Amino acid sequence: MTSSSTLFSRPGLPRLDQSLATPLYHQLYTILKSMIVDGSLIFGEAIPTEAELAENFGVSRITAKRAMDELAVEDLVERRRGRGTHVKYQYEPGAVRAPLTGMLQEIETMALNSNAIILECMMTSPPASIAREFDLAENELALRLVRVRIRDGLRFGYYVSWTTGVKMPVDSSVFETTPRLSYFRDNGIRVTHVTQTLSATAASADAASALDISIGSPLLSLTRHSYDKNGNKEELRDYMHVLYNPMHFQYKMDLEV
């Protein structure tokens, strides 16, 4: 199991915003709750100590303790003296199977019918938890892309993705209008298998700022893993986490036997 310090000392860790009216303990609580509910922190995994949280997020230990107490009240974590705090929440969603071709077409159609604002685009080392999923060596790089999607002037989605097997684009603005699937194909990546997990979460400071909403607002959370085949072996090529504002976005499925 990854140590708490390694898991939380990573690029892209959500930030706390002291200029907001929302108390810092609630911002931290929201971040930790989101990581638990979306599976970033799994059942039984150790949560950093109050001292480690205070150091990583630049807050006092009292603030960190209050955030942890809120998680315990909601029965998301279990706190035991001498053993630390561990994730208590456990959710195992069942998979809904659907034709891949139709799903990919839907993804591209959404991209073509909306615009993107590029917040970050860089080659960097992924968080340890994501690097493990890609089976990357230490310090091996992936393309990190952070975007906000807009349709009819409304910010409906906050996207954070990590991709391997692609080069840094000469101009990151290519992702403002070009679907990433098109960019994958141009780089020789053929998506053959996609898994998606849909859940609910609360807006962190970063997501709230990107979507122009209040911290803690309810959001739809979608995590997508896209695989390519290398011989008989599947390799993860793209990991994407999307937060949708349900006021401006609906996720519909129509399945038939």
Phi, psi and omega in degrees: 000138179293139179291157181301318183295323179290318183296322186262348176266083189212156174295144176083005177298128182306146183257155171264142183245107183288348180278350182276157178286336179295127181302148182298323181297324180287324175299315180294317176303317180297317179297311182295320179298318180298319181294329178284312184293323182274001175091002176297323172250117188267167180306130178087351183284144182285136173272144177305154177292165178300323179294319180292318177298317180300318180290315183293326185254000176068040179233176178280162177293330177297318178296315180297318180297319181295321177298317180293322178299321179297320178296320180294320179300323180276005177064029178270335179226161177239129183248125179227132179299130179087344180245347180088196182246132182230152179294129179255338183290134179221124180220126181236093183288146173274148184277138171255122184267139179212156180301132182294320184302313180296322179296315181295322177296321179296319180297314181294321180298318178299318181295320182288338182256021176210167178247156181239140170257123182272117180266323178213144173205110185201157171267120183205171179281130179289164171304155183303319182296322180281323177301323178296320180295324177280348186060046181271148174286162180301134179071006175287141189262157173219162179276117176260126181229127178239126185221161168238131178260139184232137174221130182055036178079002183252132178277108186251344184213139177244115190246130172233121183227155175230131184224136176249161178080011177234160178262157174295126180295150177300321180227116184294346180293350176303330182278357177289327184234340183265125177301143180298330178299324176294320179294323176301311182299320179296336179260012175082013179264125179245110182287122182244349182204132179229135171241143180226140175236124183247129179212193178236152179206180178248147185292127172282178179297317180296312181295320180298318179295318182293323184263000179059050179227178180276146174301136181091355178298144180290136179225153169276134182244124179236127175246124185239130173249125179244129186244152174235149180269133174240094189070237178263005185250136174274138177236131176292126180248334184214132175239125181225136175241125183239137173245121182253138173279112185294347176288337184237004185213138173233141179249109184247144174228140179230100185249140178232148177283000000 
